[in-house]
Amino acid sequence: MAQHFSSRFWPGLLALCAWACAGCAVNFSEARPARILRGGEVQLAQINNVVVPTSAIGDSISSTKSLYTSLKAQEKPSNDQARDYASRATAIALAGPGYATHFDIGVGLGYRWDTSLRVGNGIYAASLRKGYDFGPWAAALGLRAGYNSGQSVISYLDDANGYVDLVSTKRFDGQLFAQLGREFGEWGRLWFGAKGMYSGYTLEVGAPDLGLQIEKVSDHIWFWGGNIGVAVGFRHVFAVGELTVLRASGSLRAFGRDRDLGGVTIAPSWGIMGQF
C-alpha cells in the first residue's frame, strides 16, 4: 500500500499545486515598464511565472511525511490522518508553489492612459493604468481585475492526483498597483512597484480514496508587497526579468480542519517583450 501510495502521491501533489496555482502565478507579476504606452502604441509580451510560497513548502513536507509513515504500518490512514492530509493538500493547492506562462497585449489609449489584456493557464485579466512624468522618471497607478477558472493548459495536471480531487476552482482577483521607473536610451528599462491584491475563491474538493466526500470551500486571501524589474534589448524587442515578493494573509476550513494560508511568497518572472 505504501509503495502504491508513493507512486501516486508525489506526482499527484505536484500536479495539484501546478493546477490550482497557475492562475495566481500569472496574476502576481507586472513584467512591464512603468512608462505608459503612447496613444496607438502596442506592447506584446510572453512571460513565464514561478510562485514559491515559503510557508507552504514546509507544511506540505511535514504533512506528507506523517501520512506516508502511517501507510507503512497499516492498510489505510485513520479518518483523522486523512482529514489532516486532505485539508493540507487543499491549502497547498490555493497557496502553494506553481508555474504558469501568460501573454499580454497592451495598447496606449492616449492622454497618458493605457490598458492591457492578459491570458494564460485559465486566467483572464484586464488592467488600466494612468501615467505621470517626473523628469526622466515615469510613474503609473493602475488596477487589474482577473478571473481564474482553475484549468491547466496541460490536461494531465487536471487528473493526475488520485487522492485529493479539485472538482472545480474559481478565483476572482482584484488589485491596485503603483510603478516608478525610467528608460535608458533604446536599450534598457528599469522599474520598481508596489501592489495589494484581494483574491476570493470558491472550490469543490474531495478525497474519495481516503473516504472523504466533496466539500465546497469559499474564502479569500490578501496579498501585498512589491517588485523590481528590468528589460534589456534594443528599440523594439527586450528580454524581461522581474522579482516580486508578497506577504499573504488568509485561511480556509476544509474537512473539519483550519489551515493558515499566510506567509511570504517569492515570485520571479521572465520572458520577452515587444513595443511597436
C-alpha positions in Angstrom: 0.0 0.0 0.0 2.8 2.4 0.9 4.6 1.8 -2.4 1.3 2.3 -4.3 0.7 5.5 -2.4 4.2 6.8 -3.1 3.9 6.2 -6.9 0.6 8.1 -7.0 1.1 10.8 -4.3 4.3 12.6 -5.3 3.3 13.3 -9.0 -0.2 14.0 -7.8 0.8 16.6 -5.3 3.0 18.4 -7.8 0.1 18.3 -10.3 -2.4 19.6 -7.7 -0.1 22.6 -6.9 0.6 23.4 -10.6 -3.1 23.0 -11.5 -4.5 25.4 -8.9 -1.7 27.9 -8.6 -1.1 28.5 -12.3 -3.6 31.4 -12.2 -2.1 33.1 -9.1 1.4 32.9 -10.7 0.1 34.8 -13.7 -1.6 37.5 -11.6 1.3 38.3 -9.3 3.7 39.7 -11.9 3.6 43.1 -13.8 6.6 42.4 -16.0 6.3 45.7 -18.0 7.9 49.1 -17.7 6.4 52.0 -15.8 6.1 54.3 -18.8 2.6 54.5 -20.1 2.2 53.4 -23.7 1.6 56.4 -26.1 -1.7 56.6 -28.0 -1.7 53.8 -30.6 1.4 52.2 -29.3 1.2 48.4 -28.9 3.1 46.1 -26.4 3.2 42.3 -26.8 4.8 40.1 -24.1 5.1 36.4 -23.3 6.1 36.0 -19.6 6.9 32.9 -17.5 6.0 33.0 -13.9 7.0 30.9 -10.8 5.5 31.1 -7.4 7.4 29.9 -4.3 5.5 30.3 -1.0 8.0 29.6 1.7 5.5 28.5 4.4 3.5 26.2 2.2 6.6 24.1 1.3 7.4 23.3 4.9 3.7 22.5 5.6 3.4 20.1 2.7 6.6 18.2 3.7 5.5 17.7 7.3 2.1 16.5 6.2 3.3 14.0 3.6 5.9 12.5 6.0 3.2 11.9 8.6 0.8 10.2 6.2 3.4 8.2 4.4 4.8 6.9 7.6 1.4 5.7 8.8 0.8 3.9 5.5 3.9 1.8 6.0 2.3 0.2 9.1 -1.4 -0.1 8.1 -3.6 -0.5 5.1 -5.3 2.8 5.2 -4.9 6.1 7.2 -7.2 6.9 10.0 -10.0 9.3 9.4 -8.1 12.0 11.4 -5.0 11.5 9.3 -7.0 11.5 6.0 -8.7 14.8 7.0 -5.4 16.3 8.0 -3.8 15.4 4.7 -6.7 16.4 2.6 -7.1 19.8 4.3 -3.3 20.5 3.9 -3.4 19.5 0.3 -6.3 21.9 -0.3 -4.4 24.7 1.4 -1.3 23.9 -0.7 -3.5 24.0 -3.9 -4.6 27.5 -3.0 -1.3 29.0 -1.7 1.4 26.5 -2.8 4.1 26.5 -5.4 3.2 26.9 -9.1 4.3 27.7 -12.6 2.5 29.4 -15.4 3.0 31.4 -18.6 0.9 34.2 -19.9 0.5 36.5 -22.9 0.0 40.3 -22.5 -1.4 42.7 -25.1 -1.1 46.3 -24.1 -2.5 49.3 -26.1 -1.9 53.1 -25.5 -5.1 55.0 -25.2 -3.7 58.5 -25.3 -3.9 61.2 -22.6 -1.4 59.1 -20.5 -3.7 56.1 -20.2 -3.1 52.5 -21.4 -4.8 49.2 -21.0 -3.8 45.5 -21.3 -5.4 42.1 -21.6 -3.7 39.1 -20.0 -4.4 35.4 -20.9 -2.7 32.3 -19.6 -3.3 29.0 -17.7 -7.0 29.5 -17.3 -6.8 33.2 -16.1 -8.3 36.1 -17.9 -7.4 39.6 -16.7 -7.6 43.2 -17.8 -5.8 46.3 -16.4 -6.0 50.1 -16.7 -3.1 52.5 -15.9 -2.7 56.2 -15.6 0.7 57.7 -16.1 2.7 60.7 -14.6 6.1 62.1 -15.6 8.7 63.3 -13.2 11.6 64.4 -15.3 13.5 61.3 -16.5 11.3 59.1 -14.3 7.8 57.8 -15.2 5.2 56.7 -12.7 1.9 54.8 -13.1 -1.1 54.0 -11.0 -3.3 51.1 -12.1 -5.8 48.4 -11.3 -6.3 44.9 -12.6 -9.3 42.5 -12.4 -8.9 38.8 -13.2 -10.9 35.6 -13.3 -9.2 32.2 -12.7 -11.1 29.2 -14.0 -8.5 26.8 -12.4 -7.9 25.0 -15.7 -4.4 24.0 -16.7 -3.3 24.1 -20.3 -1.8 20.6 -19.7 -4.7 18.2 -19.4 -2.5 15.7 -17.4 -2.3 18.0 -14.5 -6.1 18.1 -14.1 -6.4 14.4 -13.5 -3.0 13.2 -12.1 -3.9 13.3 -8.4 -5.8 10.3 -7.3 -6.2 11.2 -3.6 -7.4 14.8 -3.5 -9.5 15.9 -6.4 -10.2 19.6 -7.1 -13.6 19.2 -8.8 -13.8 22.9 -9.6 -11.9 26.1 -8.8 -13.0 29.7 -9.3 -10.9 32.7 -8.2 -11.6 36.4 -8.6 -8.6 38.7 -8.2 -8.7 42.5 -7.8 -5.6 44.5 -7.3 -4.2 48.1 -7.1 -0.6 48.8 -8.1 1.9 51.6 -8.5 5.1 51.7 -10.5 8.1 54.0 -10.8 10.8 53.6 -13.5 12.9 55.1 -16.2 14.3 54.3 -19.6 17.9 54.2 -20.7 18.1 55.2 -24.3 16.8 52.5 -26.7 18.3 49.6 -24.8 17.2 49.5 -21.2 14.2 49.8 -18.8 14.1 49.7 -15.0 11.1 49.8 -12.7 10.0 49.3 -9.1 6.5 48.6 -8.0 4.1 48.0 -5.1 0.8 46.3 -5.1 -2.1 45.0 -3.0 -4.4 42.2 -4.2 -7.6 40.6 -3.0 -8.2 37.0 -4.1 -11.6 35.5 -3.4 -12.0 31.8 -4.2 -14.6 29.1 -4.3 -13.7 25.5 -4.9 -15.1 22.0 -4.6 -12.7 19.4 -3.3 -13.0 15.8 -2.3 -10.8 12.8 -1.4 -12.9 9.7 -2.3 -10.0 7.2 -2.0 -9.5 8.4 1.6 -13.2 8.1 2.4 -13.9 11.9 2.3 -16.8 13.3 0.2 -16.8 16.5 -1.8 -16.8 19.8 0.1 -17.4 23.3 -1.0 -14.9 25.9 0.3 -15.2 29.7 -0.1 -13.0 32.4 1.4 -10.3 34.9 0.4 -6.6 35.7 0.6 -4.9 39.1 0.8 -1.5 39.8 -0.8 0.7 42.9 -0.5 4.3 43.6 -1.4 6.5 44.9 -4.2 8.6 44.1 -7.2 11.6 45.2 -9.2 12.1 44.6 -12.9 14.4 45.2 -15.8 14.2 44.9 -19.6 17.3 44.8 -21.8 17.2 44.9 -25.6 17.2 47.3 -28.4 14.5 49.6 -29.7 11.5 47.2 -30.2 12.4 43.9 -28.6 13.5 43.3 -25.0 14.3 40.4 -22.6 12.4 41.0 -19.3 13.2 39.9 -15.8 11.2 40.7 -12.6 11.2 39.6 -9.0 8.0 40.0 -6.9 7.9 39.4 -3.1 4.5 39.4 -1.4 3.1 38.8 2.0 -0.1 36.7 2.1 -2.8 36.7 4.8 -5.8 34.3 4.8 -7.1 31.0 6.0 -9.5 28.2 5.0 -11.5 25.5 6.6 -11.7 22.2 4.8 -12.6 18.7 6.0 -13.1 20.0 9.5 -9.6 21.5 9.8 -8.5 25.1 9.8 -5.4 26.0 7.7 -3.4 29.2 7.6 -2.7 30.5 4.1 -0.4 33.3 5.3 3.4 33.7 4.6 5.9 35.2 2.3 5.7 34.4 -1.4 8.6 34.8 -3.8 7.6 35.1 -7.5 10.2 35.5 -10.2 9.1 36.2 -13.8 11.0 36.3 -17.1 10.2 36.5 -20.8 10.3 38.6 -23.9 8.5 41.9 -24.8 8.0 43.8 -28.0 6.9 47.5 -28.3 5.7 48.9 -31.6 
